Amino acid sequence: MPIYEYHCPKCKIEFELKRHMSEYNQPAICSQCGSKAQKLISGFASKTGSYLQSPKPPFRRAKAGQ
């Protein structure tokens, strides 16, 4: 479920809501004052897979002459 960011013009706070994609266009209500909040344009972030590190140092060939 995506997280959308909103800004309340009355109390000047920003907040996030986790909503279904089908609800993205519905107005959000500020939890502090109850007024309609404006949806902000935010960046997209994603994390896939994982990064594993070897316990050994990486293999490197010895330079010529060593």
Secondary structure as UniProt FT lines:
FT   STRAND          3..7
FT   TURN            9..11
FT   STRAND          14..18
FT   HELIX           21..23
FT   TURN            24..25
FT   STRAND          28..29
FT   TURN            31..33
FT   STRAND          36..39
FT   TURN            64..65
//
